Amino acid sequence: MSYLLNLHALAALLGMVFVLMLTRRWPHNKRILVLLFNLCFLYLFSRKLFLFSAVYVLVNYAGYVWMCYAPRGRRLLFGTAIIANVAAVSSLRLFGMKLFEHPLFDTIYLFGLIYTVLKVIDAYYFAYYVGKDSKAPFLDFVNYLLFIPTFTSGPILKFRDFIADAKKPYAVTAADFEAGIKRIILGLFKKVVLVAGMTVVFKDVLEHDLQVYHSLFLMVWFYALIYFDFSGYSDIAIGFGRLMGYTIPENFKQPFLSPTLTQYWRNWHATLGDWFRDHIFMIFSRKYSSRGAAAGLSIVIMVCIGLWHGFSWLYLLWGVYHGVLMALESLLKLSLVNRKKVSSGYFFFRCVCTQLLVTAAVIVYSGNSDVVLRIYRGLLNW
């Protein structure tokens, strides 16, 4: 569900860029005008989502400010805030799966919350470890959580980086404007041209009585499809972020040249991998620094990433699969390969091995258990 492919949304974003450029002499233009834009956009998109987001932001800003200044009970407050946010998004997931029903529930609430909750938790971490010096103005906190270019699919912004950007005046040069527009065009080409065409081919092949070569083709094809799909969205978000005066981190850093799964997850959906590493691995690895503990944390993190994508046995198994492989890399001291210290042949051999391991499970991203099982059964049909 991506509003960035909607012509009205694209026109609104471009209009906002031109307003910012025309008001660049106003020191607070990108803070106040972007806030108004974010709120108006959500209100026009969905009043239910607007109200839900408003309540969610207000509650968490109150908790965030309390965290900044709380003299006692900080650890309890911190843990409660994290658990409450995880419970909120998990509950909405369960309602979305129709395991529970309530007249107030609407699937639109999940739209954006999957990413917003990660940003909220990052803000709590910052407040907990930095204290009152981490206090940020309300309007910057709202912009951070509701920033429209990254609201639904990332990249995931770091709180401290976004707040630092907010303090800088709007200064988009001609070179920045050109680079931003080119990035947006590249993203639209991936999403509108490549992904649309590749989806037709994928569905057409899927209609066949699958043989092993059909299934292998579909797995490789789908891998390329989701790369263009997600990297295309990231390109659009990064381009508009740049034009609106904010630096959006890269989400894809040559993932196909990753010689290990550990390095792969620093390059594929990099901001998600960074988030889980910063908020889980780095925290617990300080207390448990053994190689075995690192292996165990790898499994926990990948299971969490799998369940973050969706509450289903498919994503659970996907997380276990990646976690176990990364744990083995850690235990066998194979987590890192320095390209400068090994031969080109060995480096590319490791890259190919990594891509084969990723491709073996990438079809799970389809989220359709019937499609996944059908393709895997096709591998046995010679």
Beta strands, then each sheet from edge to edge (+ up, - down):
end
